[in-house]
Amino acid sequence: MRTGEWLLQSTPVATNESSSGGALAAPNGTPEGPITEGPVYERLFHEATSATNWLLATLTDWLPNDIAGLLMVLIIMSVAWYISNAVIRVLEDRVHQRFDRPSVARTVLRSIRMGILGLGALLVMISVFKVSGPDLTISVAAFSAMAGVVLAPIVGSVVSGLFVLADQPYEVGDMIELVDTDQRGYVQDITIRYTKIKAVDNTFLIIPNGEMRERDVRNYTAEDRRTRLELPIGVTYESDLETAQSVIERVAADCDGVISGGPPIRVGTTRFPARPNCLFEGFGANSVDLELHYWTDEPERHKQVRSSVIQQIFQAVSEHDDVTFAYPHTHLVFDDTSGTMSIAHDDQQHRQSKEKFRL
């Protein structure tokens, strides 16, 4: 037996055409006509299997069994790939209209593609490798057992991906931040295995969904792009606090990217003023602590907006003599109540140290 004859040893296939209508011949030599009963998908799969057997037998007459089998695998999978692309092009618009979320629509389209390719692989196993029903059941069981041990992390990511798609913590196009690493970026794609993020430094982050579910994610654009930022400021105790408060609020409102006013912004059941608001936080060791609250609707420019606010406040406060920024400083005061301290000086030890230094 030649090395490639295993492709046809289980079920011989005849290539004779019947005189009545060219029907494909069955393995036992009798013509095999189309099945007229049963579900549509069963009839279609039967016709595909019959055509594959006929084509394989034809190729085997001209080529060695190994080459014919390999060529059949390439033909079947190529046809399956072409059919999947055609089906995706037909259904793409309808799927996107049916599902509002782009990530869900993409997952559905990928599932359709994988399903068609899976049918092609099944056809290869049945027609080319002659895997029967019981053998196929055993193969699936063995693969499932192996997948349960080896592919457990991937399966976990797939399950987590389903939860991500169902819980909707973020969507394609949202700007998110990974709280533990302070990394920001835009969600490029969500699959059932991973989430793809394009960071603001123009790099890509590919994070398994199992990890994404365990991490704290801050979404800046899910419902409202407006975000409140805080800036701590300290002024000296000698400063005019009312002037400091008014100057800081006025300058912050004039900065580019800062919401200068408008209707109150509602967060839950609470409404916050949209204009910049400077609040007194407390009395520090070296300063009166203030905190500026301001809103911006440009989450991708948080650092630039914050830098502009700091710069403008620094210039404005420098122009007012009655407002001074505080900084930590310490005064050492010695008086009669401080006590005394004796200092002993050893001349001989000093000379030895000086001579050693010269050496």
Contacts in CASP RR format, 6 or more apart in sequence:
PFRMAT RR
TARGET T0000
AUTHOR 0000-0000-0000
METHOD contacts of the structure
MODEL  1
MRTGEWLLQSTPVATNESSSGGALAAPNGTPEGPITEGPVYERLFHEATS
ATNWLLATLTDWLPNDIAGLLMVLIIMSVAWYISNAVIRVLEDRVHQRFD
RPSVARTVLRSIRMGILGLGALLVMISVFKVSGPDLTISVAAFSAMAGVV
LAPIVGSVVSGLFVLADQPYEVGDMIELVDTDQRGYVQDITIRYTKIKAV
DNTFLIIPNGEMRERDVRNYTAEDRRTRLELPIGVTYESDLETAQSVIER
VAADCDGVISGGPPIRVGTTRFPARPNCLFEGFGANSVDLELHYWTDEPE
RHKQVRSSVIQQIFQAVSEHDDVTFAYPHTHLVFDDTSGTMSIAHDDQQH
RQSKEKFRL
1 9 0 8 1.000
2 64 0 8 1.000
2 65 0 8 1.000
3 66 0 8 1.000
4 64 0 8 1.000
4 65 0 8 1.000
4 66 0 8 1.000
5 65 0 8 1.000
6 65 0 8 1.000
7 56 0 8 1.000
7 60 0 8 1.000
7 65 0 8 1.000
7 66 0 8 1.000
7 68 0 8 1.000
7 69 0 8 1.000
7 128 0 8 1.000
7 129 0 8 1.000
7 130 0 8 1.000
8 56 0 8 1.000
8 57 0 8 1.000
8 60 0 8 1.000
8 65 0 8 1.000
8 130 0 8 1.000
9 130 0 8 1.000
10 130 0 8 1.000
10 132 0 8 1.000
11 27 0 8 1.000
11 53 0 8 1.000
11 130 0 8 1.000
12 27 0 8 1.000
13 25 0 8 1.000
13 27 0 8 1.000
13 53 0 8 1.000
13 54 0 8 1.000
13 56 0 8 1.000
13 57 0 8 1.000
14 25 0 8 1.000
14 26 0 8 1.000
14 27 0 8 1.000
14 29 0 8 1.000
14 57 0 8 1.000
15 25 0 8 1.000
15 54 0 8 1.000
15 57 0 8 1.000
15 58 0 8 1.000
15 61 0 8 1.000
16 25 0 8 1.000
16 29 0 8 1.000
17 23 0 8 1.000
17 24 0 8 1.000
17 25 0 8 1.000
18 25 0 8 1.000
18 31 0 8 1.000
20 31 0 8 1.000
22 31 0 8 1.000
23 31 0 8 1.000
23 32 0 8 1.000
23 33 0 8 1.000
23 34 0 8 1.000
24 31 0 8 1.000
24 32 0 8 1.000
24 33 0 8 1.000
24 50 0 8 1.000
24 51 0 8 1.000
24 53 0 8 1.000
24 54 0 8 1.000
25 31 0 8 1.000
25 32 0 8 1.000
25 54 0 8 1.000
26 32 0 8 1.000
27 53 0 8 1.000
32 50 0 8 1.000
33 50 0 8 1.000
34 43 0 8 1.000
34 46 0 8 1.000
34 47 0 8 1.000
35 42 0 8 1.000
35 43 0 8 1.000
35 46 0 8 1.000
35 47 0 8 1.000
36 43 0 8 1.000
45 119 0 8 1.000
45 123 0 8 1.000
48 123 0 8 1.000
49 123 0 8 1.000
49 126 0 8 1.000
49 127 0 8 1.000
52 72 0 8 1.000
52 76 0 8 1.000
52 123 0 8 1.000
52 127 0 8 1.000
52 128 0 8 1.000
53 127 0 8 1.000
55 72 0 8 1.000
55 75 0 8 1.000
56 68 0 8 1.000
56 69 0 8 1.000
56 72 0 8 1.000
56 127 0 8 1.000
56 128 0 8 1.000
59 68 0 8 1.000
59 69 0 8 1.000
59 71 0 8 1.000
59 72 0 8 1.000
60 68 0 8 1.000
62 68 0 8 1.000
63 71 0 8 1.000
69 128 0 8 1.000
72 124 0 8 1.000
72 127 0 8 1.000
72 128 0 8 1.000
73 124 0 8 1.000
73 128 0 8 1.000
76 120 0 8 1.000
76 123 0 8 1.000
76 124 0 8 1.000
76 127 0 8 1.000
76 128 0 8 1.000
77 117 0 8 1.000
77 120 0 8 1.000
77 121 0 8 1.000
77 124 0 8 1.000
80 116 0 8 1.000
80 117 0 8 1.000
80 118 0 8 1.000
80 119 0 8 1.000
80 120 0 8 1.000
80 121 0 8 1.000
80 123 0 8 1.000
81 117 0 8 1.000
83 116 0 8 1.000
84 112 0 8 1.000
84 113 0 8 1.000
84 115 0 8 1.000
84 116 0 8 1.000
84 117 0 8 1.000
85 113 0 8 1.000
87 112 0 8 1.000
87 113 0 8 1.000
87 116 0 8 1.000
88 109 0 8 1.000
88 112 0 8 1.000
88 113 0 8 1.000
91 109 0 8 1.000
91 112 0 8 1.000
92 109 0 8 1.000
95 105 0 8 1.000
95 108 0 8 1.000
95 109 0 8 1.000
96 102 0 8 1.000
96 105 0 8 1.000
98 105 0 8 1.000
99 105 0 8 1.000
99 108 0 8 1.000
101 165 0 8 1.000
101 168 0 8 1.000
101 171 0 8 1.000
101 172 0 8 1.000
102 171 0 8 1.000
102 172 0 8 1.000
103 165 0 8 1.000
103 171 0 8 1.000
103 172 0 8 1.000
103 189 0 8 1.000
103 190 0 8 1.000
104 165 0 8 1.000
106 172 0 8 1.000
106 189 0 8 1.000
106 190 0 8 1.000
106 191 0 8 1.000
107 165 0 8 1.000
107 190 0 8 1.000
107 191 0 8 1.000
107 192 0 8 1.000
110 191 0 8 1.000
125 131 0 8 1.000
125 136 0 8 1.000
125 139 0 8 1.000
126 136 0 8 1.000
131 139 0 8 1.000
147 155 0 8 1.000
148 155 0 8 1.000
153 208 0 8 1.000
154 193 0 8 1.000
156 210 0 8 1.000
157 192 0 8 1.000
157 193 0 8 1.000
157 194 0 8 1.000
157 208 0 8 1.000
157 209 0 8 1.000
157 210 0 8 1.000
158 192 0 8 1.000
158 193 0 8 1.000
158 209 0 8 1.000
160 208 0 8 1.000
160 209 0 8 1.000
160 210 0 8 1.000
160 212 0 8 1.000
160 213 0 8 1.000
161 190 0 8 1.000
161 191 0 8 1.000
161 192 0 8 1.000
161 193 0 8 1.000
161 209 0 8 1.000
161 210 0 8 1.000
161 213 0 8 1.000
162 192 0 8 1.000
163 209 0 8 1.000
163 213 0 8 1.000
164 190 0 8 1.000
164 195 0 8 1.000
164 209 0 8 1.000
164 212 0 8 1.000
164 213 0 8 1.000
165 190 0 8 1.000
165 192 0 8 1.000
169 217 0 8 1.000
169 219 0 8 1.000
170 176 0 8 1.000
170 187 0 8 1.000
170 190 0 8 1.000
170 195 0 8 1.000
170 217 0 8 1.000
170 219 0 8 1.000
170 222 0 8 1.000
171 187 0 8 1.000
171 190 0 8 1.000
171 222 0 8 1.000
172 187 0 8 1.000
172 188 0 8 1.000
172 189 0 8 1.000
172 190 0 8 1.000
173 186 0 8 1.000
173 187 0 8 1.000
173 188 0 8 1.000
173 221 0 8 1.000
174 186 0 8 1.000
174 187 0 8 1.000
174 219 0 8 1.000
174 220 0 8 1.000
174 221 0 8 1.000
174 222 0 8 1.000
175 184 0 8 1.000
175 185 0 8 1.000
175 186 0 8 1.000
175 187 0 8 1.000
175 219 0 8 1.000
175 220 0 8 1.000
175 221 0 8 1.000
175 299 0 8 1.000
175 300 0 8 1.000
176 184 0 8 1.000
176 185 0 8 1.000
176 186 0 8 1.000
176 187 0 8 1.000
176 197 0 8 1.000
176 217 0 8 1.000
176 218 0 8 1.000
176 219 0 8 1.000
176 220 0 8 1.000
177 183 0 8 1.000
177 184 0 8 1.000
177 185 0 8 1.000
177 217 0 8 1.000
177 218 0 8 1.000
177 220 0 8 1.000
178 184 0 8 1.000
178 215 0 8 1.000
178 216 0 8 1.000
178 217 0 8 1.000
179 215 0 8 1.000
179 216 0 8 1.000
179 217 0 8 1.000
179 218 0 8 1.000
180 215 0 8 1.000
180 216 0 8 1.000
183 197 0 8 1.000
183 199 0 8 1.000
183 205 0 8 1.000
184 199 0 8 1.000
184 200 0 8 1.000
184 220 0 8 1.000
184 300 0 8 1.000
185 197 0 8 1.000
185 198 0 8 1.000
185 199 0 8 1.000
185 200 0 8 1.000
185 205 0 8 1.000
186 197 0 8 1.000
186 198 0 8 1.000
187 195 0 8 1.000
187 196 0 8 1.000
187 197 0 8 1.000
188 196 0 8 1.000
188 197 0 8 1.000
188 198 0 8 1.000
188 204 0 8 1.000
189 195 0 8 1.000
189 196 0 8 1.000
190 196 0 8 1.000
192 209 0 8 1.000
193 208 0 8 1.000
193 209 0 8 1.000
194 206 0 8 1.000
194 207 0 8 1.000
194 208 0 8 1.000
194 209 0 8 1.000
195 206 0 8 1.000
195 207 0 8 1.000
195 209 0 8 1.000
195 212 0 8 1.000
196 204 0 8 1.000
196 205 0 8 1.000
196 206 0 8 1.000
197 204 0 8 1.000
197 205 0 8 1.000
197 206 0 8 1.000
197 207 0 8 1.000
198 204 0 8 1.000
198 205 0 8 1.000
199 205 0 8 1.000
200 300 0 8 1.000
220 227 0 8 1.000
220 299 0 8 1.000
221 299 0 8 1.000
225 297 0 8 1.000
225 298 0 8 1.000
225 299 0 8 1.000
226 259 0 8 1.000
226 265 0 8 1.000
226 295 0 8 1.000
226 296 0 8 1.000
226 297 0 8 1.000
227 295 0 8 1.000
227 296 0 8 1.000
227 297 0 8 1.000
227 299 0 8 1.000
227 302 0 8 1.000
228 265 0 8 1.000
228 272 0 8 1.000
228 293 0 8 1.000
228 294 0 8 1.000
228 295 0 8 1.000
229 293 0 8 1.000
229 294 0 8 1.000
229 295 0 8 1.000
229 296 0 8 1.000
229 302 0 8 1.000
229 305 0 8 1.000
229 306 0 8 1.000
230 291 0 8 1.000
230 292 0 8 1.000
230 293 0 8 1.000
231 291 0 8 1.000
231 292 0 8 1.000
231 294 0 8 1.000
231 306 0 8 1.000
231 309 0 8 1.000
231 310 0 8 1.000
231 313 0 8 1.000
232 281 0 8 1.000
232 289 0 8 1.000
232 290 0 8 1.000
232 291 0 8 1.000
232 292 0 8 1.000
233 248 0 8 1.000
233 278 0 8 1.000
233 289 0 8 1.000
233 290 0 8 1.000
233 291 0 8 1.000
233 292 0 8 1.000
233 313 0 8 1.000
233 325 0 8 1.000
234 287 0 8 1.000
234 288 0 8 1.000
234 289 0 8 1.000
234 290 0 8 1.000
234 325 0 8 1.000
234 326 0 8 1.000
235 241 0 8 1.000
235 244 0 8 1.000
235 287 0 8 1.000
235 288 0 8 1.000
235 290 0 8 1.000
235 317 0 8 1.000
235 323 0 8 1.000
235 324 0 8 1.000
235 325 0 8 1.000
235 326 0 8 1.000
236 287 0 8 1.000
236 288 0 8 1.000
236 324 0 8 1.000
236 325 0 8 1.000
236 326 0 8 1.000
237 287 0 8 1.000
237 288 0 8 1.000
237 326 0 8 1.000
238 324 0 8 1.000
239 288 0 8 1.000
239 322 0 8 1.000
239 323 0 8 1.000
239 324 0 8 1.000
240 322 0 8 1.000
240 323 0 8 1.000
241 280 0 8 1.000
241 288 0 8 1.000
243 320 0 8 1.000
243 322 0 8 1.000
243 323 0 8 1.000
244 278 0 8 1.000
244 290 0 8 1.000
244 317 0 8 1.000
244 323 0 8 1.000
245 278 0 8 1.000
245 280 0 8 1.000
245 290 0 8 1.000
247 313 0 8 1.000
247 316 0 8 1.000
247 317 0 8 1.000
247 320 0 8 1.000
247 323 0 8 1.000
248 276 0 8 1.000
248 278 0 8 1.000
248 290 0 8 1.000
248 292 0 8 1.000
248 313 0 8 1.000
248 316 0 8 1.000
248 317 0 8 1.000
249 275 0 8 1.000
249 276 0 8 1.000
249 277 0 8 1.000
249 278 0 8 1.000
249 292 0 8 1.000
250 316 0 8 1.000
251 309 0 8 1.000
251 312 0 8 1.000
251 313 0 8 1.000
251 316 0 8 1.000
252 258 0 8 1.000
252 276 0 8 1.000
252 278 0 8 1.000
252 292 0 8 1.000
252 294 0 8 1.000
252 309 0 8 1.000
252 312 0 8 1.000
252 313 0 8 1.000
253 260 0 8 1.000
253 261 0 8 1.000
253 275 0 8 1.000
253 276 0 8 1.000
253 294 0 8 1.000
254 260 0 8 1.000
254 312 0 8 1.000
255 305 0 8 1.000
255 308 0 8 1.000
255 309 0 8 1.000
255 312 0 8 1.000
256 305 0 8 1.000
256 308 0 8 1.000
257 296 0 8 1.000
257 297 0 8 1.000
257 298 0 8 1.000
257 301 0 8 1.000
257 305 0 8 1.000
257 308 0 8 1.000
258 276 0 8 1.000
258 294 0 8 1.000
258 295 0 8 1.000
258 296 0 8 1.000
258 305 0 8 1.000
258 309 0 8 1.000
259 274 0 8 1.000
259 275 0 8 1.000
259 294 0 8 1.000
259 295 0 8 1.000
259 296 0 8 1.000
259 297 0 8 1.000
260 274 0 8 1.000
260 275 0 8 1.000
260 276 0 8 1.000
261 273 0 8 1.000
261 274 0 8 1.000
261 275 0 8 1.000
262 274 0 8 1.000
262 275 0 8 1.000
263 274 0 8 1.000
264 271 0 8 1.000
264 272 0 8 1.000
264 273 0 8 1.000
264 274 0 8 1.000
265 271 0 8 1.000
265 272 0 8 1.000
265 273 0 8 1.000
265 274 0 8 1.000
265 295 0 8 1.000
266 272 0 8 1.000
272 293 0 8 1.000
272 295 0 8 1.000
274 295 0 8 1.000
276 292 0 8 1.000
276 293 0 8 1.000
276 294 0 8 1.000
276 295 0 8 1.000
277 292 0 8 1.000
277 293 0 8 1.000
277 294 0 8 1.000
278 290 0 8 1.000
278 291 0 8 1.000
278 292 0 8 1.000
278 293 0 8 1.000
279 290 0 8 1.000
279 291 0 8 1.000
279 292 0 8 1.000
279 293 0 8 1.000
280 288 0 8 1.000
280 289 0 8 1.000
280 290 0 8 1.000
281 289 0 8 1.000
281 290 0 8 1.000
281 291 0 8 1.000
282 288 0 8 1.000
282 289 0 8 1.000
283 289 0 8 1.000
285 328 0 8 1.000
286 326 0 8 1.000
286 327 0 8 1.000
286 328 0 8 1.000
286 329 0 8 1.000
287 326 0 8 1.000
287 327 0 8 1.000
288 326 0 8 1.000
292 309 0 8 1.000
292 313 0 8 1.000
294 309 0 8 1.000
296 302 0 8 1.000
296 305 0 8 1.000
298 305 0 8 1.000
314 325 0 8 1.000
317 323 0 8 1.000
317 324 0 8 1.000
317 325 0 8 1.000
END
